Amino acid sequence: MTAWVAVTDSNEENGCMRMWSGSHKDNLKEHNQKFNEGNLLTRGQTVKNVPKQETTPLILEAGQMSLHHPTVVHGSELNKSNDRRIGFVIQSYIGTNVKQVLGKNSVQLARGVDEFNYHEKIGRPQNLLDAKDIKLKKQENDNLQEIFYKGSDKKGKF
């Protein structure tokens, strides 16, 4: 599951997220990799032939959030306003029964008990800018890069 938390208001004028309802029920959609300059997506991923009239804008006020399954076709358009659209993404919020098969990543247990032990557990940061925590964060980012770019012959800048 992915959670997107609006730090600022998110609306159609500033390029809010749009979802294609029901698109997660089909097979995974083929994504084109564009690596466009300035695109914050890992690979500049796009899905062809998304019927905009079947998508729903997720209009949020600052502090609200949306939740979605990662296979729901989703995206945002250009920000046509004179202000920023800022959000905070919490990705890979998964159950302990989900096994990462494309690489290695560690997890922080949010609640409950992990009866499957598929992931290495890491603790929360102990101090602001702690050297061990910074080293661990870099290693986890490197692990995610391996997962995000698996099968790609190019890497994005972000």
ABEGO torsion letter per residue (X at the ends): XBBBBBABBBBAAAGBBBBBBGAAABBBBBBBBAGBBGBABAAGBBBBGBBAAABBBBBBBBGBBBBBBAABBBEBBBBABABBBBBBBBBGBBBAABBBAAEBBBBBBABEBBAAGABBBBBBBABBGBAAAAAAAAAAAAAAAAAAABGBABBBAX
